[in-house]
Amino acid sequence: MSLPYLPPVDQLLTLDMPDLHGVRDYLGLGLGLEHIPDLIRLATDEPLRWGEDSEEPALWGPLHAWFALGQLRAEAAVEPLLTQFWHIDDDDDEWAQEEMPGVFAQIGPAAVPALAAYLTDGRHGKYASATAAEALHAMGGQYPEARAACAAALTRRLEDFENNDEGLNAFLISDLVELEAREALPLIERVFASERVDEMVRGDWEDIQIELGLKTEREHPRKPNPLSMLLPPLLRPSATDSPRPVRKDIRQWNEKVEAQKQAKALAQAQQITRREENKRRKRRKK
């Protein structure tokens, strides 16, 4: 750390691993708007979080700072927090992948333009892009006034489906379905017709139509997917039933844990290599 963190921000360096989805009352620690600059510095303190010499519980400080900035609705934190997304792909940062969408949703619709710009920039990694998409989906679900802008940003990235990773296309479609963005259906149909969708994520075109109420049941058997046999039997989609959708509701953020576990299992079946959470801690234990 180049500069010390002063009270009350320094309290975040003494807390244990965050509660799931930042349910702690950080404002109760005395944090206020005047502490936003120091919280941003802590939230982006990469040597503290990723350094070999970092010791618990201080290494959790940046994560606590994320949640505090969300509770403060700190618009100034939007761009700095986005600079941390590259760790999602490069360092398998599952904390950022799972928790950043909720942080951005707490900050509010002011974050939409930056998230949209990040998502439509094709230079970012697959999972970083998917996290930005999830943040837009979460934002559009919580703030009706932001729904159209969020759906439009998701649609713009999906329009580049021929260049997108098939998994990213599936994540984008899933987010649009969660927003009930029927205006995107012609594009979604084209993407499925191009066979540029990983159907293990949300199902096929018929599944999407059923979810959005355009059909009541399947008319054709689902195409067999050899990768599905890598899944435990209870998670394998049948040839006729629609796969259980992964639904995440920002208004009840704490209830998304089980849905995310299923989404991860499906991703692993597609041979997506994900290392264990916080691999740096394993190195310290050796």
C-alpha positions in Angstrom: 0.0 0.0 0.0 1.5 3.3 -1.1 -0.5 5.4 1.4 -2.2 4.3 4.6 -5.9 4.1 4.8 -7.3 6.4 7.4 -10.4 5.8 9.6 -13.1 4.8 9.0 -11.9 3.2 5.7 -9.2 1.4 7.5 -11.8 -0.7 9.3 -12.4 -2.6 6.0 -8.9 -4.0 6.3 -9.8 -5.8 9.5 -13.0 -7.6 8.3 -13.1 -11.3 7.4 -14.3 -12.7 4.1 -17.3 -10.7 2.9 -20.8 -12.1 3.5 -22.4 -13.3 0.3 -23.5 -10.4 -1.9 -22.4 -7.6 0.5 -25.2 -7.8 3.0 -23.1 -6.1 5.7 -24.2 -2.5 6.6 -21.0 -0.6 5.6 -22.6 2.8 6.2 -23.0 1.7 9.8 -19.2 1.8 10.1 -19.3 5.6 9.6 -18.5 5.6 5.9 -20.0 8.5 3.9 -19.8 10.3 0.6 -16.6 12.1 1.8 -14.8 8.7 1.9 -15.6 7.7 -1.7 -12.1 8.7 -3.1 -10.3 6.5 -0.5 -12.8 3.7 -1.0 -12.1 3.8 -4.8 -8.4 3.7 -4.0 -9.0 0.6 -1.8 -11.4 -1.0 -4.3 -8.7 -0.9 -7.0 -5.7 -1.7 -4.7 -4.3 -4.6 -6.8 -1.1 -5.1 -4.8 -3.2 -5.5 -1.7 -5.6 -7.9 -3.2 -3.3 -9.9 -5.5 0.1 -9.5 -3.9 2.0 -12.5 -2.8 2.6 -10.9 0.6 -1.0 -9.9 1.2 -2.3 -11.4 4.5 -5.8 -12.0 5.6 -8.0 -10.2 6.5 -6.5 -7.2 4.7 -6.7 -8.8 1.3 -10.5 -8.7 1.6 -10.4 -5.0 2.0 -10.9 -4.2 -1.7 -14.0 -6.4 -1.9 -15.5 -4.7 1.1 -14.8 -1.4 -0.6 -16.8 -2.6 -3.7 -19.8 -3.2 -1.5 -19.4 0.1 0.4 -19.3 2.0 -2.9 -22.4 0.3 -4.0 -24.3 1.2 -0.8 -23.1 4.8 -1.2 -24.4 4.8 -4.9 -21.0 6.1 -5.8 -21.2 7.1 -9.5 -17.5 8.2 -9.4 -16.6 4.5 -8.8 -18.1 3.2 -12.1 -15.1 3.6 -14.3 -12.5 2.6 -11.7 -14.5 -0.6 -10.9 -14.6 -1.5 -14.6 -10.8 -1.4 -14.6 -10.9 -4.5 -12.4 -12.9 -6.6 -14.8 -9.9 -7.9 -16.6 -9.1 -10.1 -13.6 -12.2 -12.1 -14.3 -10.6 -13.7 -17.4 -7.0 -13.4 -16.5 -7.1 -14.4 -12.8 -10.4 -16.4 -12.7 -11.8 -13.7 -10.4 -15.1 -15.3 -9.5 -15.7 -12.7 -6.8 -15.8 -10.0 -9.4 -17.8 -12.1 -11.8 -20.5 -12.9 -9.2 -20.6 -9.7 -7.2 -19.9 -6.8 -9.5 -23.3 -6.9 -11.2 -25.0 -6.3 -7.8 -22.6 -3.5 -7.0 -23.3 -1.7 -10.3 -27.0 -2.2 -9.8 -26.8 -0.6 -6.4 -24.9 2.4 -7.9 -27.9 2.8 -10.3 -28.7 3.8 -13.9 -25.9 6.4 -14.0 -23.6 3.3 -14.6 -25.4 2.2 -17.8 -23.5 4.3 -20.3 -20.1 3.1 -19.1 -21.3 -0.5 -18.9 -22.8 -0.3 -22.4 -19.5 1.1 -23.7 -17.5 -1.7 -22.0 -19.8 -4.4 -23.3 -19.7 -3.2 -26.9 -15.9 -3.0 -26.9 -14.9 -6.3 -28.4 -11.4 -6.2 -27.0 -12.5 -7.4 -23.5 -12.5 -11.0 -22.4 -15.5 -13.3 -22.7 -16.3 -13.5 -19.0 -15.6 -9.8 -18.4 -18.0 -9.0 -21.2 -20.5 -11.4 -19.8 -20.2 -9.8 -16.4 -20.9 -6.4 -17.9 -23.9 -7.9 -19.6 -25.1 -9.4 -16.3 -24.8 -6.0 -14.7 -26.9 -4.4 -17.4 -29.5 -7.2 -17.0 -29.5 -6.6 -13.2 -29.8 -2.8 -13.7 -32.7 -3.1 -16.2 -34.5 -5.5 -13.9 -34.3 -3.1 -10.9 -34.8 0.2 -12.6 -37.7 0.2 -15.2 -36.6 3.5 -16.5 -33.2 2.0 -17.5 -34.6 -1.2 -19.0 -34.7 0.1 -22.6 -31.1 1.4 -22.5 -29.9 -1.9 -21.0 -31.7 -4.0 -23.5 -30.4 -1.9 -26.4 -26.8 -2.3 -25.1 -27.2 -6.1 -24.9 -28.7 -6.1 -28.4 -25.9 -4.1 -29.9 -23.3 -6.6 -28.7 -25.4 -9.5 -29.8 -25.6 -8.0 -33.3 -21.9 -8.9 -33.6 -22.8 -12.5 -33.1 -20.7 -13.8 -36.0 -17.5 -12.6 -34.2 -18.7 -13.2 -30.6 -17.8 -16.4 -28.7 -20.8 -18.8 -28.8 -20.9 -18.8 -25.0 -21.1 -15.0 -24.9 -23.9 -15.0 -27.4 -25.8 -17.4 -25.1 -25.2 -15.2 -22.1 -26.4 -12.2 -24.0 -29.6 -14.0 -25.1 -30.2 -15.2 -21.6 -29.9 -11.6 -20.2 -32.3 -10.4 -22.9 -34.8 -13.1 -22.0 -34.5 -12.1 -18.3 -35.5 -8.6 -19.4 -38.3 -10.0 -21.5 -36.8 -8.0 -24.5 -39.2 -9.3 -27.1 -38.0 -6.5 -29.4 -34.8 -8.5 -29.8 -36.5 -11.7 -30.9 -35.8 -11.4 -34.6 -32.1 -11.0 -33.9 -32.1 -13.9 -31.4 -33.8 -16.1 -34.0 -31.0 -15.1 -36.5 -28.3 -16.0 -34.0 -29.8 -19.4 -33.4 -30.2 -20.0 -37.1 -26.5 -19.2 -37.6 -25.6 -21.9 -35.0 -23.5 -19.5 -33.1 -25.1 -20.1 -29.7 -24.0 -22.5 -27.0 -27.3 -24.1 -26.2 -26.1 -25.6 -22.9 -26.5 -22.1 -21.3 -30.2 -21.4 -22.0 -31.5 -23.9 -24.4 -32.4 -23.6 -28.1 -34.7 -21.3 -30.1 -37.8 -23.2 -29.1 -36.9 -23.0 -25.4 -36.6 -19.2 -25.8 -40.0 -19.0 -27.4 -41.6 -21.1 -24.7 -40.0 -18.9 -22.0 -41.4 -15.8 -23.5 -44.8 -17.2 -24.0 -44.7 -17.5 -27.8 -45.2 -21.3 -27.6 -46.6 -23.5 -24.9 -44.6 -26.7 -25.7 -41.8 -28.0 -27.9 -42.7 -29.1 -31.4 -39.4 -30.8 -32.1 -37.0 -32.9 -30.0 -33.9 -31.1 -28.8 -30.7 -31.9 -30.7 -28.5 -34.2 -28.8 -25.4 -32.6 -27.2 -22.6 -34.9 -26.4 -21.2 -32.5 -23.8 -24.4 -32.8 -21.8 -23.3 -36.3 -20.8 -20.5 -34.7 -18.8 -23.2 -33.3 -16.5 -24.5 -35.1 -13.4 -27.7 -37.0 -14.4 -30.0 -34.5 -12.6 -28.6 -31.6 -14.6 -28.8 -33.2 -18.1 -31.6 -31.6 -20.2 -34.0 -34.1 -21.7 -34.9 -34.2 -25.4 -38.4 -32.8 -24.8 -38.3 -30.7 -21.6 -37.1 -27.2 -21.5 -33.9 -26.8 -19.4 -34.4 -25.0 -16.1 -33.7 -21.3 -16.8 -31.1 -19.6 -14.8 -33.0 -16.7 -13.3 -31.4 -14.0 -11.2 -33.5 -11.3 -9.7 -31.7 -8.2 -8.4 -34.5 -7.4 -6.0 -33.8 -10.7 -4.2 -30.1 -10.8 -4.9 -29.3 -13.2 -2.1 -31.5 -15.9 -3.7 -29.4 -16.2 -6.8 -26.7 -18.5 -5.3 -28.2 -21.8 -6.3 -29.0 -20.6 -9.8 -25.3 -19.5 -10.3 -24.1 -22.9 -9.1 -26.2 -24.6 -11.8 -24.9 -22.1 -14.4 -21.3 -22.9 -13.4 -22.0 -26.6 -13.7 -23.3 -26.1 -17.2 -20.3 -24.0 -18.2 -17.9 -26.7 -16.9 -19.6 -29.3 -19.1 -18.6 -27.2 -22.1 -14.9 -27.7 -21.2 -14.5 -24.1 -19.9 -11.5 -24.3 -17.6 -12.1 -22.4 -14.4 -9.6 -22.6 -11.6 -10.7 -22.5 -8.0 -11.6 -19.3 -6.3 -8.8 -17.2 -4.8 -5.9 -19.4 -6.1 -3.5 -17.0 -4.5 -4.6 -18.3 -1.1 -3.6 -21.8 -2.1 -0.1 -20.6 -3.1 0.3 -19.2 0.4 -0.6 -22.4 2.0 2.0 -24.4 0.2 
